[in-house]
Amino acid sequence: MWRRLYALWIRHEADLRRQLGEDQAQNMLREARRMLPRLDGRRVLAVTLRRAR
């Protein structure tokens, strides 16, 4: 999920800047460029917990 979201942010950089403003878009793009390479070694894991009664 995150890989696709970050790639979309980067792909639509001009739209983000126009719609959200320079500061917000820059923050999002900085996060995407920093985190996207780090996702290669990660696995997706979902955990469901049940509260004891």
C-alpha positions in Angstrom: 0.0 0.0 0.0 2.7 2.6 1.0 4.8 1.8 -2.0 2.0 2.6 -4.4 0.9 5.7 -2.4 4.5 7.1 -2.4 4.9 6.4 -6.1 1.6 8.2 -6.8 2.8 11.3 -4.9 6.0 11.4 -6.8 4.2 10.8 -10.2 1.7 13.6 -9.5 4.1 16.1 -8.0 2.9 19.1 -10.0 -0.8 18.4 -9.1 0.1 18.1 -5.4 2.0 21.4 -5.5 -0.9 23.1 -7.3 -3.7 21.7 -5.1 -2.0 21.6 -1.6 0.5 24.3 -1.8 4.3 24.3 -1.9 5.0 23.5 1.8 2.6 20.6 2.2 3.6 19.0 -1.2 7.2 19.4 -0.3 6.7 17.6 3.0 4.9 14.7 1.3 7.4 14.4 -1.4 10.3 14.4 1.0 8.6 11.6 3.0 8.0 9.6 -0.2 11.6 9.9 -1.4 13.0 9.0 2.0 10.7 6.1 2.7 10.2 4.5 -0.7 13.7 2.9 -0.9 13.3 1.6 2.7 10.2 -0.5 1.8 12.1 -3.1 -0.2 13.0 -5.2 2.9 9.6 -5.0 4.6 6.8 -7.5 4.7 3.1 -6.7 5.2 1.7 -8.2 8.4 -1.8 -7.9 9.8 -2.6 -8.9 13.4 -6.0 -9.3 15.0 -6.3 -9.4 18.7 -9.2 -10.4 20.9 -9.7 -8.9 24.3 -10.1 -11.4 27.1 -13.5 -11.2 28.9 
